[in-house]
Amino acid sequence: MEKSRAYGRGLLRGVAKYSRLHSPWAFYEEPLPYLNAGGSNTRSNLLKDLGIDGLVIRETEKSSRIIEMDLPVILTDIRKNFSITPVVKTNDLEIGKMAAEYLLNRGFRQFAFCGFDSLFWSQDRREGFAGTIKNTGFDVHFYEQPKSSAGRLLAKELIVVTKWLESLPKPVALMACNDDRARHVIEACKIAGLHVPEQVAVLGVDNDELVCDLSSPRLSSVNLNFERGGYEAAELLDRLMAGEEKMAGQKIIVQPTHVVTRQSTDILAIEDREVARAVRYIRQHAREMIQVSDVANTLAVSRRSLERRFRKVLKRSVFDEIKNVRLEQVCRMLVETNQPIGRIASALNYPGIEHISRFFRHEKGMSPLAYRKKYGGK
């Protein structure tokens, strides 16, 4: 499996966690190239010699040989849909939707998407992003890759991406299909002399901290719960190896949890200065259980005037903004921490567990514990 990116490392952490908690497994990992004197042609024979009981592997041109060995197999990093072999895949439509809602909430009105045309998961993220944006009445500009393989070499394609970025209306909020693609976009912005995030706000996917930190400016990204996906893959593999379940195209779905904001999107693209000030105040003081009247009084404007401007600019009320920001805080703490619900309620100044649970269930359609179970670590 690919271990240089958050996707593979996260899945492997989940597999290892399942092994620790249930029945310690012996793991075989394909050697690094400089240790693999036998070469990949001996892989099938080697797996037979080792007495392998089951596999979690990434899909490659050679994975079909392993599938033919009649062992329990779960594929990751897939390039196409499978009807029989179980797979781990990401909820790409939901990823695109979450990215769109995040950028819309930052006040942007012009949007773009940059992905890889031949990869189905990139296409699905594009669909989820564009569908959500278009439902609000805005359009999305799409990057189209060169048709030739030579034109898609990074050095050449950067020039194409640069010209495309120069042609976009500004300011523009851009979703890239993953963090690597987002870094390509940021490099192209530098070539074009475009400022990130002032002219082009860039959002990636995977929240690979190393990749995001190596970006300049640091990259905002949609966080995915890879570790949970790995844990559930190990659960399924255990059942397959025990003969309790047959391979039947089962799907382990990796869900997006939230957006991690860094410099590449840390801006409010709101032309109305009073609305921008109000949004900034809400985000800075949301833990204090502020009311709409608190926002209006701080800005020294009438509540009616503020509400009217909010609905005109952001298409939502001041109360909706407060509610959404507080809901985002609860979701993040449920996913990123193991704190009890009571402690989260206290940290966010809710009167008690009953209050935060009622609020959360009304907005999300599930209890805080159910949300943590679905999106948090297992």
KAQUI-V463029 format. One record per residue. N is the residue number from 0. RES is the residue in three letters. PHI is phi in whole degrees, -180 to 180 (* if undefined). Layout:
N,RES,PHI
N,RES,PHI
//
This chain:
0,MET,*
1,GLU,-71
2,LYS,-115
3,SER,-89
4,ARG,-128
5,ALA,-61
6,TYR,-58
7,GLY,-67
8,ARG,-64
9,GLY,-65
10,LEU,-61
11,LEU,-67
12,ARG,-62
13,GLY,-65
14,VAL,-63
15,ALA,-63
16,LYS,-64
17,TYR,-61
18,SER,-61
19,ARG,-64
20,LEU,-83
21,HIS,-118
22,SER,-148
23,PRO,-52
24,TRP,-105
25,ALA,-95
26,PHE,-104
27,TYR,-113
28,GLU,-115
29,GLU,-60
30,PRO,-62
31,LEU,-63
32,PRO,-52
33,TYR,-75
34,LEU,-105
35,ASN,-96
36,ALA,-65
37,GLY,-74
38,GLY,80
39,SER,-73
40,ASN,-66
41,THR,-94
42,ARG,-60
43,SER,-61
44,ASN,-64
45,LEU,-65
46,LEU,-63
47,LYS,-67
48,ASP,-64
49,LEU,-79
50,GLY,70
51,ILE,-63
52,ASP,-95
53,GLY,-170
54,LEU,-138
55,VAL,-121
56,ILE,-137
57,ARG,-83
58,GLU,-76
59,THR,-138
60,GLU,-63
61,LYS,-97
62,SER,-68
63,SER,-62
64,ARG,-63
65,ILE,-70
66,ILE,-60
67,GLU,-71
68,MET,-75
69,ASP,63
70,LEU,-115
71,PRO,-60
72,VAL,-134
73,ILE,-121
74,LEU,-95
75,THR,-124
76,ASP,53
77,ILE,-77
78,ARG,-107
79,LYS,-149
80,ASN,-86
81,PHE,-116
82,SER,-97
83,ILE,-116
84,THR,-75
85,PRO,-62
86,VAL,-137
87,VAL,-107
88,LYS,-139
89,THR,-93
90,ASN,-81
91,ASP,-70
92,LEU,-63
93,GLU,-69
94,ILE,-61
95,GLY,-62
96,LYS,-63
97,MET,-63
98,ALA,-62
99,ALA,-63
100,GLU,-63
101,TYR,-63
102,LEU,-72
103,LEU,-62
104,ASN,-67
105,ARG,-90
106,GLY,91
107,PHE,-71
108,ARG,-128
109,GLN,-130
110,PHE,-136
111,ALA,-148
112,PHE,-135
113,CYS,-129
114,GLY,-141
115,PHE,-117
116,ASP,-62
117,SER,-92
118,LEU,-102
119,PHE,-64
120,TRP,-68
121,SER,-68
122,GLN,-64
123,ASP,-68
124,ARG,-66
125,ARG,-60
126,GLU,-63
127,GLY,-64
128,PHE,-67
129,ALA,-65
130,GLY,-62
131,THR,-67
132,ILE,-63
133,LYS,-68
134,ASN,-66
135,THR,-94
136,GLY,96
137,PHE,-109
138,ASP,-102
139,VAL,-126
140,HIS,-94
141,PHE,-110
142,TYR,-84
143,GLU,-115
144,GLN,-71
145,PRO,-59
146,LYS,-74
147,SER,-82
148,SER,-64
149,ALA,-64
150,GLY,-70
151,ARG,-93
152,LEU,-60
153,LEU,-54
154,ALA,-59
155,LYS,-79
156,GLU,-70
157,LEU,-57
158,ILE,-67
159,VAL,-65
160,VAL,-62
161,THR,-60
162,LYS,-64
163,TRP,-64
164,LEU,-62
165,GLU,-63
166,SER,-82
167,LEU,-76
168,PRO,-68
169,LYS,-123
170,PRO,-74
171,VAL,-132
172,ALA,-102
173,LEU,-119
174,MET,-98
175,ALA,-100
176,CYS,-68
177,ASN,-157
178,ASP,-66
179,ASP,-63
180,ARG,-65
181,ALA,-62
182,ARG,-65
183,HIS,-59
184,VAL,-63
185,ILE,-64
186,GLU,-64
187,ALA,-66
188,CYS,-61
189,LYS,-64
190,ILE,-62
191,ALA,-81
192,GLY,75
193,LEU,-95
194,HIS,-89
195,VAL,-111
196,PRO,-101
197,GLU,-60
198,GLN,-102
199,VAL,-133
200,ALA,-90
201,VAL,-118
202,LEU,-123
203,GLY,-102
204,VAL,-140
205,ASP,119
206,ASN,50
207,ASP,-76
208,GLU,-60
209,LEU,-66
210,VAL,-62
211,CYS,-65
212,ASP,-75
213,LEU,-76
214,SER,-74
215,SER,-133
216,PRO,-72
217,ARG,-60
218,LEU,-93
219,SER,-77
220,SER,-157
221,VAL,-78
222,ASN,-84
223,LEU,-118
224,ASN,-90
225,PHE,-65
226,GLU,-62
227,ARG,-64
228,GLY,-60
229,GLY,-65
230,TYR,-63
231,GLU,-68
232,ALA,-65
233,ALA,-66
234,GLU,-57
235,LEU,-65
236,LEU,-60
237,ASP,-61
238,ARG,-67
239,LEU,-64
240,MET,-68
241,ALA,-83
242,GLY,77
243,GLU,-81
244,GLU,-152
245,LYS,-100
246,MET,-67
247,ALA,-146
248,GLY,72
249,GLN,-60
250,LYS,-120
251,ILE,-96
252,ILE,-101
253,VAL,-88
254,GLN,-99
255,PRO,-75
256,THR,-111
257,HIS,-170
258,VAL,-103
259,VAL,-96
260,THR,-87
261,ARG,-127
262,GLN,-64
263,SER,-68
264,THR,-131
265,ASP,-79
266,ILE,-158
267,LEU,-109
268,ALA,-91
269,ILE,-119
270,GLU,-72
271,ASP,-70
272,ARG,-64
273,GLU,-69
274,VAL,-66
275,ALA,-62
276,ARG,-63
277,ALA,-65
278,VAL,-62
279,ARG,-62
280,TYR,-63
281,ILE,-61
282,ARG,-70
283,GLN,-79
284,HIS,-123
285,ALA,-63
286,ARG,-72
287,GLU,-96
288,MET,54
289,ILE,-69
290,GLN,-112
291,VAL,-60
292,SER,-62
293,ASP,-63
294,VAL,-66
295,ALA,-63
296,ASN,-65
297,THR,-64
298,LEU,-85
299,ALA,59
300,VAL,-130
301,SER,-73
302,ARG,-62
303,ARG,-63
304,SER,-65
305,LEU,-65
306,GLU,-62
307,ARG,-63
308,ARG,-69
309,PHE,-61
310,ARG,-68
311,LYS,-70
312,VAL,-87
313,LEU,-106
314,LYS,62
315,ARG,-154
316,SER,-87
317,VAL,-63
318,PHE,-61
319,ASP,-60
320,GLU,-64
321,ILE,-60
322,LYS,-62
323,ASN,-65
324,VAL,-67
325,ARG,-68
326,LEU,-64
327,GLU,-62
328,GLN,-65
329,VAL,-62
330,CYS,-59
331,ARG,-64
332,MET,-69
333,LEU,-66
334,VAL,-85
335,GLU,-89
336,THR,-127
337,ASN,-106
338,GLN,-64
339,PRO,-60
340,ILE,-58
341,GLY,-61
342,ARG,-71
343,ILE,-64
344,ALA,-58
345,SER,-66
346,ALA,-63
347,LEU,-100
348,ASN,64
349,TYR,-80
350,PRO,-60
351,GLY,179
352,ILE,-62
353,GLU,-61
354,HIS,-67
355,ILE,-67
356,SER,-68
357,ARG,-65
358,PHE,-61
359,PHE,-67
360,ARG,-64
361,HIS,-64
362,GLU,-85
363,LYS,-107
364,GLY,75
365,MET,-156
366,SER,-76
367,PRO,-56
368,LEU,-66
369,ALA,-66
370,TYR,-65
371,ARG,-63
372,LYS,-65
373,LYS,-77
374,TYR,-113
375,GLY,-88
376,GLY,-68
377,LYS,-90
//
